[in-house]
């Protein structure tokens, strides 16, 4: 099984230095594009590879790049931003790449910047990723010293500066236009679209924001081709994927596997199955802002197409497992508390609706719920859904709630009718966020 993204990552060991990275083929994709390919050739190759964004949206990466104005009349400077904020609860895949092989990210960013003719790039990193920041700084220094960054890279005439920017811990920065506002030193509010960042992004100039895992795929696509990348997958969605599992499985963790690996294989073979004494009840397939899947979905391939057809989203591909001894009401309340806390407050439905949802769930969890509370929650899943808010934060928050009401409604009703939490005497686990 090929594992291009993690083949040189050894847990517990320092990442490869520049010289070590070059010995295993590092930066060969940079040399190739600068000598043999025009920016349009890189865009077309990535588009043909069917690489879809690994940050959650799953949009075709090459197609996203194609919306950037090119040619001598295009506004400059252009910017490339790596979204390394990774604030989605339950998600830790990018951290593996950042800490384990920082040069791979830098190489991927050079490829992406060349493809859109960007001259300035930023790595926007989560404030808590101290180890990753240290390794990125070290790798950037090495890349500059070796001539892979800066003016006239390898004598090609192409120049690129790259900077590390650490955020201050706002989930809202996962939305790319809010991230750009934060990078400009403003409050992390989302921007109106259009104009889209590809045309008017950072400081009003053409900008592409890509996820860390997405960018790390690029050197391998350049070196091995589009058909090779497609062949790594078990399904129609190309490549490998970093999947993660948290919750009461025996061996939680993160693994690079073929795209389309089934949920059952992930849990039972890689996650070691459920811990002794616990039964599977459900899961969030791609972080906190995705809909629950249940036992009937265990044989689905974990890819964008199949999970969407089942009524959820693959998102980041990092599962949060719900077991039979964890209260689903308390589980969802914990998530809604997080989302209400992280709302930027820019639009009324999100600012007012999420705290209302959180308070209702708290009342139900404490045994103070009323039957009409379920109708109010049902209303919010529609009113805070897509098309009713300024960005996707509130609609994402509604995904675990609406699916919990669908699959675990009897558990909500028991809280109301019995006037207490049926799990209150059990040792309840809740996701740490």
Buried (B, 14 or more C-beta within 10 A) or exposed (E): EEBBBBEBBEEEEEBBBBEEBBEEEBBBBBBBBBEEBEBEEBBBBBBBBBBBBBBBBBEBBBBBBBEBBBEEEBEBBBBBBBBBBBBBBBBBBBBBBBBBBBBBBBBBBBBBBBBBBBBBBBBBBBEBBEEBBEBBEBBBEBBBEBEBBBEEBBEEEBEBBBEBBBBEEBBBBBBBBBBBBBBEEEEBBBBEEEEBBBBBBBEEBBBBBBBBBBBBBBBBBBEBBBEBBBEBBBBBBBBBBBBBBBBBBEEBBBBBBBBBBBBBBBBBBBBBBBBEEBEBBBBBBBBBBBBBBBBEBBEBBBBBBBBEEBBBBBBBBBBBBBBBBBBBBBBBBBBBBBBBEBBBEBBEBBBBBBBBBBBBBBBBBBBBBEEEBBEEBBEBBEEBBEEBBBBBBBBBBBBBBBBBBEBBEEBBBBBBEEEEBEBEEEEBBBBEB
